[in-house]
Amino acid sequence: MNAIGRCDAAARERHRALDFIGLRAHATTVGLIQLCEELLNSGVLSPEGLERIKGAIRTELTVSSNARISNHAAFDDTLRRRIDAIFPSAPGEPPLEHVGTLEDFEDAMDPYHGA
């Protein structure tokens, strides 16, 4: 098994574990965003570390949505912009807070949505 396969298998296993223990709550997400902002502002977390955290989140969301995605490139781009919008980008900078509409996200998952 290559490194990519191991990564995908680990992401799928983590996804199943998160589903099992129910860590898909808004409060948990808000807490994570605030924690990242605090760690960035204190210098404990580097911008590169934050990018790795956001990458792990993107991987998890891709694993959980994979069967429904028809246009992976559009989905990945939309997902990246949305995650970037809710997380701080640098020490002292607040999140952008503009993530677009649900319809934009559905279109990114399925360009034939609503057609």
C-alpha positions as CSV (number, residue, x, y, z in Angstrom):
1,M,0.0,0.0,0.0
2,N,1.4,3.4,-0.9
3,A,1.5,6.5,1.2
4,I,-1.6,8.0,-0.4
5,G,-3.6,4.8,0.2
6,R,-2.5,4.7,3.9
7,C,-3.5,8.4,4.2
8,D,-6.9,7.7,2.7
9,A,-7.4,4.7,4.9
10,A,-6.4,6.7,8.0
11,A,-8.8,9.5,7.0
12,R,-11.6,7.0,6.5
13,E,-11.0,5.4,9.9
14,R,-10.8,8.8,11.6
15,H,-14.1,9.7,9.8
16,R,-15.8,6.6,11.2
17,A,-14.5,7.3,14.7
18,L,-15.7,10.9,14.5
19,D,-19.2,9.7,13.4
20,F,-19.3,7.1,16.1
21,I,-18.5,9.6,19.0
22,G,-20.6,12.4,17.5
23,L,-18.0,15.2,17.2
24,R,-19.8,16.9,14.3
25,A,-21.3,19.8,16.4
26,H,-21.2,23.5,15.7
27,A,-20.0,24.1,19.2
28,T,-17.0,21.9,18.6
29,T,-16.2,23.7,15.3
30,V,-16.5,27.2,16.9
31,G,-14.2,26.0,19.8
32,L,-11.6,24.7,17.3
33,I,-11.7,28.0,15.3
34,Q,-11.3,30.0,18.6
35,L,-8.5,27.7,19.8
36,C,-6.7,28.2,16.5
37,E,-7.0,32.0,16.7
38,E,-5.7,32.0,20.3
39,L,-2.8,29.7,19.4
40,L,-1.9,31.9,16.4
41,N,-2.1,35.1,18.4
42,S,0.1,33.6,21.1
43,G,2.7,32.4,18.6
44,V,2.2,28.7,19.6
45,L,0.6,27.8,16.3
46,S,2.4,28.9,13.1
47,P,0.4,29.8,9.9
48,E,1.9,26.6,8.4
49,G,0.5,24.6,11.3
50,L,-2.9,26.2,10.7
51,E,-2.8,25.2,7.1
52,R,-2.1,21.6,8.1
53,I,-5.1,21.7,10.4
54,K,-7.3,23.1,7.7
55,G,-6.0,20.4,5.3
56,A,-7.0,17.7,7.8
57,I,-10.5,19.2,7.9
58,R,-10.7,19.3,4.1
59,T,-9.6,15.7,3.9
60,E,-12.3,14.7,6.4
61,L,-15.0,16.6,4.6
62,T,-13.9,15.1,1.3
63,V,-14.0,11.6,2.7
64,S,-17.5,12.2,4.1
65,S,-18.8,13.7,0.9
66,N,-16.9,11.6,-1.7
67,A,-19.9,9.7,-3.0
68,R,-21.9,12.8,-3.6
69,I,-19.2,14.9,-5.4
70,S,-19.4,15.0,-9.2
71,N,-16.9,17.8,-9.8
72,H,-14.0,17.3,-7.4
73,A,-12.0,20.3,-8.6
74,A,-14.9,22.7,-8.0
75,F,-15.7,21.1,-4.7
76,D,-12.1,21.3,-3.5
77,D,-11.8,24.9,-4.5
78,T,-15.1,25.9,-2.9
79,L,-14.3,23.9,0.3
80,R,-10.8,25.5,0.6
81,R,-12.3,29.0,0.2
82,R,-15.0,28.3,2.8
83,I,-12.6,26.9,5.3
84,D,-10.2,29.8,4.8
85,A,-13.1,32.2,5.4
86,I,-14.0,30.9,8.8
87,F,-10.4,30.4,10.2
88,P,-8.1,33.3,11.0
89,S,-5.4,33.8,8.4
90,A,-2.6,35.2,10.4
91,P,-1.9,36.2,14.0
92,G,-4.2,39.1,15.0
93,E,-6.4,38.8,12.0
94,P,-10.0,37.6,12.5
95,P,-11.8,35.2,10.2
96,L,-13.4,36.6,7.1
97,E,-16.8,35.0,8.0
98,H,-18.1,35.1,4.4
99,V,-18.6,31.6,3.2
100,G,-21.3,32.0,0.5
101,T,-24.7,30.4,0.1
102,L,-25.7,26.8,0.5
103,E,-26.7,26.8,-3.1
104,D,-23.1,27.7,-4.1
105,F,-21.8,24.8,-2.1
106,E,-24.4,22.4,-3.6
107,D,-23.4,23.6,-7.1
108,A,-19.8,22.8,-6.3
109,M,-20.8,19.3,-5.3
110,D,-23.0,18.8,-8.2
111,P,-22.9,21.2,-11.1
112,Y,-26.2,19.8,-12.4
113,H,-28.0,20.7,-9.1
114,G,-31.0,22.8,-9.9
115,A,-30.7,22.3,-13.7
